[in-house]
Amino acid sequence: QATATVLPSMSVTGTNDLMFETVMPGTPKTVDKATIGRAGAFEITGYNSAEISLDFTLPPELLLDSTATMPISFSNTDASYDDGTGGGQTAPVAVINPNGPLTLRLGAGGQMFLWIGGTVDPAITQTGGDYAADITLTVVYTGN
């Protein structure tokens, strides 16, 4: 006899965009990961206490069109998470580095919430308009 238990599929949902709102030319602007309603937010739902690998794909710039770009950066303390044992976005379990793969565990209830901030650095001659770029979060079970 051979047996196997297949974990339920995982769900990863972006629940809030990272929003810098109005940016002044020549003045960098930072959004902190703890800023409710402006930090980027993700919700992960899967198997209780399962180990997962997380990897952000972060843009180096925001785009207006093919000729206008604005640099964006993410420090090694620009993200945080809560697995249900912390106090949410303003008092998370831990600060994490969004610039590299991470291995964490989903909470006992099978959930995890992540938040990400960053900094844009518009030039003094920055072209006006609405800039955007994708932040992608890839999450997989590790099997542990």
N, C-alpha and C positions, 0 to 999 in steps of 0.2 A: 504494500500500500504506500502511496505517496500522497502527501498532503501539502497544502499551501494556503496561506491567508493573504489575500490581496487587499492592500490598503485602499480606502475610498479615495477617489480623485481629489485633488487639491484645487481650491479656488483662490485666485489672486485678483483682487479688484482695486483699481485706483479710485479712491473716494474723494480726493481733492487735488486740484492742480496746484503746483508751486506758483504763486502769484506775487509778482513784484509790484503790480499796479503802476502808478505813474513814476517814471524814472527821468531824472534831469540829466541832460548832456553834461559830460565831464565829472559827474558825481556818482561813485559806486554806491550800490544799494544792496543791503543784505536782508534776507528773510531768515529768521531763526527757526529751527525745527520745532520749537515749542510755541510758535505763533499760530494759534487756532484760527482756522479759516484762510490762512495764507500759505502755510507750509504744505508741501506735497504730502499726501497721505495714502497709505495702502492698507488693505485688510486681507489677511491670509487665513483661510479656513481649511483644515485637513484633519488628519488622524491625531488623536490626543497624545501629546508629549512626543510626537515623532521628531526625529532629527531632520533638519532641512538645510539645504545650501541656498544662499541668497546671493544674487549678483546684479548690481545696478549697471545699466548701460547709460552713461551720462554724456550729454552733449557738451562739446567744448565752446559752443556759441549758440545764441538764439538767432533765428533768421527772419528777416522781413521779406526778402526775395532773394534771388540768386546773387545779388550784388551787395546787399546790406546785411551785415552781421554785427552781433554784439557779444563780446566774450562773457561766458558764465563759468564760475568755478565752484568747486565743492571741497571744503577742507575735510580733514580726517575726523572731525567732530561734528559734521553737518547732518548726521542722522541719528535717530534713536528708535527704540522699540519697546513695546509692552506686551507681555505674554499673559496678562491677567493677574500678575503678582505685583505690579507696580501701581502707580496712580494716574495712568493715562498719559496724554501728550505733555502735560506740564510737569509730571513727576514720573517719567518712564523707568523701566527696569534698568536700562543702560544706554549710554551713548555709543554709537557704532560708526565705523568708517565706511562711507558709501563708495569709496574708491577701490575696493577689492572684494573678492568673494568672502563670504562669511558662513560659518556653520553655527546654527542655533537650534533650539528646540521649540516647537509649538507649545503653547500652554496646556495645562491639564484638560481644558475644555476644547482643545484643538484649534485655538485661534492665536493670532499675533497681529499687532498693529504696528506699522512703521511710519515714521515721519521724516521728511527731508527738507532741509533749507539749502541756501546757496547765496552766491553773490554775483551780481551783474556789474560790469564795468564799462559803461557807455563812454565813447569818445566825446570830446568837446564839440566835435562836428557830427555827432551821431545823427543819421537820417531819422526823422520822425516817423512814427507808425507803430503798428502792433507786431511785436516780435514773438516767436514761439519756436520750440523744439521739443522732441519727445524725450521723456525719462522712462526707461524701460526697466522693470524689475522681473528677473527670471528666478523662479523658485522651484526646486525639485527635492524630492525625498532623497536622503543619502542611503537609506537602507539600514541604518543603525538605529 
